């Protein structure tokens, strides 16, 4: 009985073998077509979407590693496991070349980019300007006029033996160390350094493993606030006027001729701009494709009348940086100006302002400083431009900086952020701050005589409002 079904099956297969074979071949053809379409789609994805973005990924990695190693004096592992650890930047592989102080980066061996370190100028990504020309820009900076180890804080490094009374230091230290992920634990807070200055005194600081008080860390867009300070100084030097049309020759005969320096400072220039750090945008093209960032930024057309719309734009900051450069008669005077006029006078001796490949400071994004130096910068503004008795910046400029930019809803001043919109609800309304990519912050709180610095490589799991509230709670009632 068992042989009958087998016999029937054999007869069925023999009589229908042509039909079965045809169906089988048809299925193979369909599978081949699906596989072909899949690979075609993959190729199109790589060509149209992924490939144009890979040079931005490798550019970010090469520049970040170069600055981290040669400016920040950190190890390759320290930088790659932190600032370069997020996707898609984590796809890049970097190689350090100590022989010429450079770094190269690739993704799967492709889209190789190179960044070079130059003395006095920091690191620069090579783009459309020859490497030899970029390297030739290196300059020796003038030495600081004092030894910080012999001078008291804040200008120097000597800290007093006593601290301000009334502070709950035990709780303050708990808050600061809670902001730092413990060694060997899951990296959640992703904080590299915190520093607290109260009543002019450094009352607390904490650092992640491998980072200390002498480690320069990236400020990203906190650089904009340094840039605003330099503009204020050039105004005081009678080289610039904020209410006159911006001195950009290329704008004289078109609608951009009505853009003022104040419009640029307030992010209300009306220039067409796309500020997106995670895709191909004006911001990423400026930072990772073009060697002369000022030239790229001034080429943008008008989208809105000046002062009619607020839009955050790193391009306008680099326009300001180029304008500052054009007020100097020679490159050396320009390149040493931030150090002689600002950094040395405020004790910021571990601060570097980096240039692009054309030699213009990247006022939108590229500066490195220690947590203590960033705190010193905050102190300069806390005391309205006066630092340790020295009027470094006009108090009037500080007042201008903190006026609300048109149409910013109380969130922005002149390259500084404000808390007028209550974004930090448990923090005094007079708080203002520098704000950089990946959670870099300097908070200045005049009503509490307080400066708070937080530096890190992410802010996803870091609650700034809670952090500041807890710090303020440790201080005497003010």
LOGU-251971 format. One record per residue (C-alpha): residue in one letter; x, y, z. Coordinates in steps of 0.2 Angstrom, whole numbers, plus 5000, padded with zeros to 4 digits. Layout:
N
AXYZ
...
***
This chain:
478
X500050005000
X501550125004
X502150104986
X500550164978
X500850354983
X502650344978
X502150274961
X500850404958
X502050544963
X503350474951
X502050474937
X501550654941
X503350714941
X503750634925
X502150704916
X502350874923
X504250894923
X504251024909
X503051134919
X503951114935
X505651154927
X504851314919
X504151364936
X505851334944
X506751434931
X505451574933
X505751584951
X507651594949
X507451734936
X506351834949
X507651804962
X508951864951
X507952024947
X507652054965
X509452034969
X509952144954
X508752284960
X509452264978
X511252294972
X510652424960
X509852514975
X511352494986
X512452564972
X511252714970
X511252744989
X513152744990
X513352854975
X511952974978
X511852984997
X513252905006
X514752944995
X514553134996
X514453125015
X515953015018
X517153155015
X516253255028
X516453115040
X518253085037
X518553275037
X517753295054
X518753145061
X520453205054
X520153385061
X519553325077
X520953195080
X522253325075
X521653455087
X521353335101
X523153265099
X524253415094
X523253555103
X522453455117
X523953345120
X522853185122
X523053015116
X522252945100
X521152825111
X520552965122
X519853065107
X519152925097
X518252845111
X517453015116
X517253155103
X517353035088
X516352895095
X514552945088
X513852875072
X514252905058
X515952985063
X516352825072
X516552745055
X518152835052
X519852775055
X521252895059
X523052885058
X524253005067
X525853055058
X527053135071
X528353165058
X527353305051
X526153335064
X524653285054
X523153165054
X522353065040
X520652985041
X519652865030
X518052765030
X518352585023
X519952655016
X519052775006
X518852975005
X520553005014
X520653175022
X522153255030
X522253385044
X523853475049
X524453565064
X525353735063
X526253815077
X525253965084
X523753915073
X523153745079
X522453615066
X521753645049
X520853525037
X521653525020
X520453565006
X520653664991
X522153764996
X523853674994
X524653595009
X526253685007
X525353855007
X524453805023
X525953745032
X526853905028
X525654005038
X526353945055
X526954085066
X527754105083
X526654175096
X527354305108
X527654235125
X526454275139
X527054425149
X527054335166
X527254165174
X525554105179
X526353995193
X526954155202
X525254245201
X523654225211
X522054165203
X521154225192
X522554295181
X523754165187
X523653985194
X524054015212
X522453965222
X522154035240
X522153925255
X520453985260
X518753975251
X517154085252
X516154045267
X514453985267
X514553855253
X514053675256
X515653605249
X515253425252
X513653435242
X514553535229
X515853405226
X514553275226
X513653365212
X515253395202
X515853215203
X514053155199
X514253245182
X515753135178
X515452955173
X516452845185
X517952745178
X517452585171
X515552625171
X514352655157
X514652825149
X513052915152
X513453095156
X514953105145
X515653245154
X517553285152
X517753435164
X516753545175
X517353705184
X516453825196
X516954005200
X515954085214
X516454265221
X517854265209
X518654105217
X518753935209
X517853835222
X517653665213
X518153565198
X518153385192
X518853295177
X518553135168
X520053005167
X521453065157
X520853245158
X521553375170
X521653565173
X522953585159
X521953495146
X521353605132
X519653545126
X518553605111
X517353745113
X516453725096
X515153865095
X515753945111
X517054015100
X515654135093
X515754225110
X517554245109
X517254315091
X516054435098
X517254495111
X518554525097
X517254625087
X516954735102
X518854765104
X518954815086
X517554935088
X518455005103
X519955025092
X518855125080
X519155005066
X517354945065
X515555015068
X514154895071
X512755005065
X513555035048
X513354915033
X514554775035
X516154815026
X516054675013
X516554734995
X515554594987
X513954654994
X514054844989
X512954824974
X511554704979
X510254684993
X511654625005
X512254805006
X510954835019
X511654705031
X512554785046
X513854715058
X512454715071
X511354605060
X512754485058
X513154485077
X511254455081
X511054315068
X509754425058
X510754445042
X509354365032
X510654275022
X510154105015
X510853965026
X510653785032
X511353755049
X511353565050
X512853465057
X512253295053
X512053305034
X512653405019
X512253585023
X512953755022
X513753725039
X514653565035
X515153615018
X515953775025
X516853685038
X517453525029
X517453565010
X518053745008
X519753815013
X519153995014
X517653995025
X517354175024
X517254175005
X516054035006
X514954125019
X514854295010
X514354204994
X512654155001
X511154254994
X509854355003
X508354255009
X507554385020
X507654575023
X509054605036
X508354605054
X506654525049
X507054345054
X508154265067
X509154115061
X510654035069
X512054035057
X513953985059
X514154065042
X513854245049
X515154215062
X516454175050
X515954325040
X516254425055
X517954345057
X518454385040
X517954565042
X519054575058
X520454505048
X520254645035
X520454785048
X522254735050
X523754785039
X524654615040
X524354435045
X525454435060
X524554575068
X522954495065
X523454315071
X524254385087
X522854505092
X521754385101
X523254325112
X523954495116
X522254585118
X521154455126
X521954285131
X523554345140
X522654485149
X521354365156
X522554225160
X521954115146
X523654045143
X523053875138
X521853935124
X522053915105
X521053995092
X521153895076
X521153955058
X520553885042
X521653845027
X521654025021
X522254085038
X520654165045
X520054115062
X518653995062
X517554115073
X516053995072
X516853835079
X518653805082
X519453855099
X520253745112
X520453795131
X520553715148
X519053715159
X519953855170
X520253965154
X518453945149
X517953995167
X519154145166
X518254195150
X516554185159
X517354295173
X517754435161
X515954445156
X515354425174
X516254585178
X515654675163
X517354675153
X518454705168
X519654575173
X520754585189
X520654775188
X521054785170
X519754845158
X519954715144
X518254745136
X517154895136
X515754875149
X514654955135
X515054815124
X514454685137
X512854775138
X512554775120
X513054585119
X511654545132
X510254645123
X508954525115
X509254505096
X507654545086
X506454405083
X507554285094
X506154265107
X507354315121
X508454165117
X509954265110
X511054415111
X512554455101
X513454285099
X512954245117
X511354145122
X510154215135
X508854145147
X507554275144
X506454135137
X506554035153
X507353885144
X508153855161
X506653875172
X507553845189
X508953955185
X508954155187
X508354245172
X509854355171
X510854195166
X511754205149
X512954075142
X514054015128
X513453865119
X514453735109
X514153575100
X514053415110
X513653515126
X515053635129
X514353775140
X514953925150
X513553995161
X513654165168
X512454205182
X512754385189
X511354375202
X512354235211
X514054295206
X514354135198
X515154055183
X514953875178
X515853775165
X515353605158
X516353525144
X515953355136
X515653255121
X513753235122
X512253325131
X510953185127
X510853125145
X511453285154
X510153405161
X510853575162
X509453645172
X509553515185
X511453535186
X511453725188
X509953715201
X510953595212
X512553695211
X511553855216
X510753765230
X512453735238
X512853925239
X512354045252
X510654135250
X511054285239
***
